[in-house]
């Protein structure tokens, strides 16, 4: 069963897969640099569409997200409130899943619009990425199962004054569509996931700040 869950299609190319990831990360950074005061989710999605179209990408395996302000508390499936708009110094995160040459990418990161040292959200933005990195390192060094990964991540988030959102639970990736082989959540795996093929999603929330932060990328032992 594990072998089938971690299978890829005949057209799968690790080179194209990593190229899709690299391009996705570059475009996300470009989008973040263009974010401005007053943008809502719809504005962000429009920007995402435009920037990926410049790279010849018009197909996504999941709907794009551009969460702003208190909307950063919401999970992937919750509908946005278009009345909530990005303010100076506030958080926003981007989550995109483009398809490049029949290979899927999935990347998400939290940013702060015009950050400064006194920004109360600065540490929160970093928490998601720090928890992701520590959890990924534990997987790489100790071959943690998917279940163990998310137990570890929850503890790390709590130590930093945050809560891990269990609904953002990781998933497979690969050549499109990966769902032919698995729709399993990473957090439910009772085995250690294979390198490259699984996305570790970290969504943390902070009760007092009423904001969330998000970071996701594939688990890989290749730099």
Backbone torsions as a table, in degrees:
resi	resn	phi	psi	omega
1	UNK	NA	-44.1	179.3
2	UNK	-59.6	-40.8	-179.0
3	UNK	-59.7	-42.0	-179.1
4	UNK	-69.1	-42.7	-179.3
5	UNK	-58.1	-33.0	-177.0
6	UNK	-103.6	20.3	178.5
7	UNK	-79.1	155.9	172.1
8	UNK	-124.7	165.1	-178.8
9	UNK	-79.2	171.7	-177.8
10	UNK	-64.1	-27.5	-177.1
11	UNK	-86.7	-1.0	-175.4
12	UNK	-64.4	130.0	177.0
13	UNK	-129.2	120.2	-179.9
14	UNK	-61.8	-34.7	178.6
15	UNK	-63.3	-46.3	178.8
16	UNK	-68.1	-35.8	179.5
17	UNK	-61.2	-46.0	178.8
18	UNK	-72.8	-30.1	175.3
19	UNK	-65.1	-39.3	177.3
20	UNK	-62.4	-43.3	179.0
21	UNK	-62.4	-46.1	-178.2
22	UNK	-63.0	-44.8	179.1
23	UNK	-62.8	-42.0	179.6
24	UNK	-59.4	-46.0	-179.9
25	UNK	-63.5	-39.1	178.9
26	UNK	-64.6	-43.7	-178.1
27	UNK	-69.3	-38.0	177.2
28	UNK	-59.9	-43.0	178.2
29	UNK	-62.5	-39.1	179.2
30	UNK	-65.6	-41.3	178.5
31	UNK	-63.6	-45.7	-178.7
32	UNK	-59.3	-37.0	-179.8
33	UNK	-68.8	-18.4	-179.4
34	UNK	-99.3	-3.3	178.7
35	UNK	-63.3	144.4	-177.1
36	UNK	-147.4	164.0	179.8
37	UNK	-56.7	136.0	176.3
38	UNK	97.7	-8.0	-179.8
39	UNK	-73.3	142.5	171.8
40	UNK	-115.4	-172.8	-177.6
41	UNK	-59.1	-43.8	-178.8
42	UNK	-63.2	-40.7	177.7
43	UNK	-62.6	-42.6	179.7
44	UNK	-64.9	-41.0	178.4
45	UNK	-64.2	-37.3	177.2
46	UNK	-63.6	-42.1	177.8
47	UNK	-64.7	-42.2	177.6
48	UNK	-58.4	-46.9	-179.9
49	UNK	-59.9	-45.2	-178.4
50	UNK	-62.8	-46.4	-175.8
51	UNK	-68.7	-36.1	177.7
52	UNK	-74.2	-31.9	175.8
53	UNK	-60.9	-33.3	177.2
54	UNK	-61.3	-24.7	178.5
55	UNK	-97.4	8.0	179.8
56	UNK	80.0	13.9	-178.0
57	UNK	-103.8	120.6	-180.0
58	UNK	-124.6	-3.7	-175.6
59	UNK	-117.5	134.5	179.6
60	UNK	-127.5	143.0	-179.5
61	UNK	-85.7	-13.1	170.5
62	UNK	-144.5	154.7	-179.5
63	UNK	-61.5	140.2	179.4
64	UNK	-74.3	151.2	177.7
65	UNK	-126.3	142.0	175.9
66	UNK	-139.8	82.4	-174.4
67	UNK	-85.8	136.8	-178.6
68	UNK	-128.7	148.7	173.8
69	UNK	51.3	-130.0	-178.3
70	UNK	-68.4	-15.2	175.3
71	UNK	-64.3	-17.9	179.4
72	UNK	-68.6	-10.0	175.3
73	UNK	-78.5	-19.1	-172.7
74	UNK	-78.0	149.8	174.8
75	UNK	-82.4	176.5	-174.0
76	UNK	-58.9	-40.0	-172.4
77	UNK	-84.7	-11.5	-179.0
78	UNK	-75.4	137.1	-178.7
79	UNK	-73.2	145.3	-178.5
80	UNK	-80.0	155.2	169.8
81	UNK	-97.6	107.0	-174.6
82	UNK	-70.7	-9.2	177.1
83	UNK	-79.1	-16.2	179.1
84	UNK	-88.4	124.3	-173.5
85	UNK	-124.8	158.6	-176.5
86	UNK	-71.7	129.7	178.6
87	UNK	-112.2	158.7	178.7
88	UNK	-59.6	132.5	178.4
89	UNK	82.4	2.3	-177.5
90	UNK	-98.8	168.2	-178.9
91	UNK	-82.0	151.8	164.4
92	UNK	-152.0	150.5	173.8
93	UNK	-133.0	150.9	-177.9
94	UNK	-114.4	135.6	178.0
95	UNK	-137.5	114.3	-175.3
96	UNK	-132.4	150.7	179.0
97	UNK	-135.7	67.5	-178.3
98	UNK	-73.4	158.2	174.9
99	UNK	-112.7	120.7	-177.4
100	UNK	-120.5	114.5	-179.7
101	UNK	50.3	48.6	177.2
102	UNK	66.4	19.1	176.2
103	UNK	-122.7	139.3	-174.3
104	UNK	-89.4	143.3	167.4
105	UNK	-121.3	160.1	175.2
106	UNK	-157.1	118.2	-177.6
107	UNK	-147.0	141.8	177.5
108	UNK	-144.6	142.7	-178.8
109	UNK	-152.5	150.5	178.8
110	UNK	-101.1	140.5	-179.4
111	UNK	-131.7	163.3	173.6
112	UNK	-120.6	131.1	179.1
113	UNK	-76.8	115.1	179.8
114	UNK	55.0	66.2	-176.7
115	UNK	-69.9	155.2	171.9
116	UNK	-145.3	168.6	-172.9
117	UNK	-64.2	-27.5	-177.5
118	UNK	-90.8	6.0	-176.4
119	UNK	-69.0	123.3	-178.4
120	UNK	-68.9	-15.4	-177.7
121	UNK	-93.5	-6.5	-174.5
122	UNK	-59.0	-47.6	-178.9
123	UNK	-65.7	-39.3	-179.5
124	UNK	-62.4	-41.7	178.6
125	UNK	-58.8	-34.2	-178.2
126	UNK	-80.6	-26.6	-176.6
127	UNK	-57.8	-47.3	-177.3
128	UNK	-58.6	-43.5	-179.0
129	UNK	-70.1	-39.4	178.8
130	UNK	-64.5	-43.3	178.9
131	UNK	-64.1	-40.7	177.6
132	UNK	-58.8	-49.4	-176.3
133	UNK	-63.5	-42.0	179.5
134	UNK	-67.1	-39.1	179.7
135	UNK	-67.9	-43.2	178.4
136	UNK	-62.2	-37.2	179.0
137	UNK	-65.9	-39.5	177.6
138	UNK	-62.6	-40.3	177.4
139	UNK	-63.1	-45.4	-176.9
140	UNK	-65.5	-40.5	-173.9
141	UNK	-88.2	-29.0	-171.9
142	UNK	-123.6	6.4	176.2
143	UNK	52.6	47.8	179.2
144	UNK	-64.8	148.7	172.3
145	UNK	-74.5	170.1	176.5
146	UNK	-60.6	-42.2	177.7
147	UNK	-60.4	-44.9	-179.8
148	UNK	-65.1	-34.8	178.5
149	UNK	-58.0	-47.1	-175.5
150	UNK	-78.7	-25.5	170.7
151	UNK	-65.5	-44.8	178.3
152	UNK	-61.9	-46.1	-178.3
153	UNK	-62.2	-40.2	179.4
154	UNK	-62.2	-41.6	179.0
155	UNK	-66.5	-41.2	178.8
156	UNK	-63.2	-42.3	179.2
157	UNK	-63.1	-42.8	-178.4
158	UNK	-63.8	-37.8	178.9
159	UNK	-65.1	-19.7	179.6
160	UNK	-101.8	14.5	176.0
161	UNK	79.2	18.9	-178.1
162	UNK	-124.2	169.7	174.1
163	UNK	-115.9	137.0	174.9
164	UNK	-83.2	130.5	177.4
165	UNK	-79.9	111.5	-175.9
166	UNK	-72.0	-13.4	-179.5
167	UNK	-77.0	-20.5	175.0
168	UNK	-95.6	89.6	-159.6
169	UNK	-115.9	12.8	177.9
170	UNK	79.4	163.4	-174.0
171	UNK	-168.6	173.1	176.2
172	UNK	-73.7	164.1	172.8
173	UNK	-150.7	168.2	177.7
174	UNK	161.4	-144.8	173.7
175	UNK	-80.2	143.6	-172.8
176	UNK	-73.6	133.8	-6.1
177	UNK	-96.3	131.2	179.6
178	UNK	-64.9	-21.1	-177.2
179	UNK	-64.1	-15.1	174.9
180	UNK	-60.6	-29.4	-176.3
181	UNK	-104.9	-34.5	-177.9
182	UNK	-161.3	135.7	168.7
183	UNK	-114.6	14.5	-176.6
184	UNK	-67.0	150.3	172.8
185	UNK	-85.5	139.5	177.7
186	UNK	-58.0	-38.4	-176.7
187	UNK	-65.7	-14.8	-179.0
188	UNK	-99.1	-1.6	-176.4
189	UNK	-73.4	134.2	178.4
190	UNK	-98.3	11.7	175.8
191	UNK	-130.5	165.4	179.0
192	UNK	-78.1	122.2	-175.0
193	UNK	-66.2	145.7	179.2
194	UNK	-68.6	144.9	177.6
195	UNK	-58.8	147.2	176.7
196	UNK	82.6	-33.4	-163.4
197	UNK	-94.5	-3.4	-175.3
198	UNK	-125.5	137.8	179.1
199	UNK	-97.2	123.2	174.3
200	UNK	-91.4	114.6	178.3
201	UNK	-101.8	129.1	176.3
202	UNK	-124.8	112.0	176.0
203	UNK	-121.3	113.4	-179.9
204	UNK	-112.1	149.5	178.2
205	UNK	-126.5	151.6	-179.8
206	UNK	-124.0	115.2	-172.7
207	UNK	-62.3	-45.0	-176.6
208	UNK	-69.4	-39.7	-179.4
209	UNK	-78.9	-19.7	-176.4
210	UNK	54.5	47.6	177.7
211	UNK	-141.8	159.9	174.8
212	UNK	-126.8	165.9	176.0
213	UNK	-139.1	149.0	-171.7
214	UNK	-137.8	140.9	170.9
215	UNK	-149.6	136.2	176.0
216	UNK	-148.1	148.2	177.4
217	UNK	-166.6	169.4	178.3
218	UNK	-76.4	146.6	170.6
219	UNK	-77.2	119.7	-178.7
220	UNK	-147.1	140.4	176.2
221	UNK	-94.5	8.0	176.0
222	UNK	-104.5	126.8	-177.8
223	UNK	-74.0	NA	NA
